[in-house]
Amino acid sequence: MISQEEKDKIKEEIVTKVNSILEKNNESYRMDKVNVLNKADSVKFMGTYRVYDRRKYNSISREIETFLKKYRDVSINSKKIRDSGMKFTTVSFNFEL
């Protein structure tokens, strides 16, 4: 099982890296946290971020996915959203350790 200290380190590393990629691409959204689900035999990490510039979506997502793959198999889902005139793509990811 993963210690609380290790979980906190992983969560902080993910938030920092995802936000640095978003910032580098001039995206206005910042990820604030990664959720953790403690299971009997593993720990599941889950997070969500947004990409507003759809022209940059592929490059941003590819860079984030490459980073997240260091934590093994990552499940990534995306959905295009139109909310009050705003268009963005929301991306959720999760993986288990």
WOPEBEL-V694499 format. One record per residue. N is the residue number from 0. OMEGA is omega in degrees with one decimal (* if undefined). Layout:
# WOPEBEL-V694499
n: <N;N>
omega: <OMEGA;OMEGA>
This chain:
# WOPEBEL-V694499
n: <0;1;2;3;4;5;6;7;8;9;10;11;12;13;14;15;16;17;18;19;20;21;22;23;24;25;26;27;28;29;30;31;32;33;34;35;36;37;38;39;40;41;42;43;44;45;46;47;48;49;50;51;52;53;54;55;56;57;58;59;60;61;62;63;64;65;66;67;68;69;70;71;72;73;74;75;76;77;78;79;80;81;82;83;84;85;86;87;88;89;90;91;92;93;94;95;96>
omega: <-178.1;-179.9;178.5;178.8;178.3;178.2;-179.7;179.4;179.2;179.2;-179.1;179.8;179.8;-179.1;-179.3;-176.9;179.6;-179.9;179.0;177.1;178.2;-179.3;179.1;-179.1;176.9;175.1;-176.6;-176.9;173.4;178.0;-176.9;-179.4;172.9;179.1;-179.0;175.7;179.1;177.9;-176.2;-175.3;-179.2;177.4;-179.3;177.7;-176.9;178.8;-179.7;172.6;-178.9;173.0;-178.1;-179.7;-174.9;177.0;-179.4;-174.7;-175.6;-178.1;178.6;-178.1;179.2;-179.6;179.1;179.4;177.7;177.5;-176.2;-178.5;176.4;177.7;179.0;-176.3;-179.0;174.3;-177.5;177.2;177.9;-178.9;177.0;-175.8;170.0;-175.3;179.1;178.6;178.4;175.2;174.8;175.5;177.4;-177.1;175.7;179.7;173.5;176.3;179.6;175.2;*>
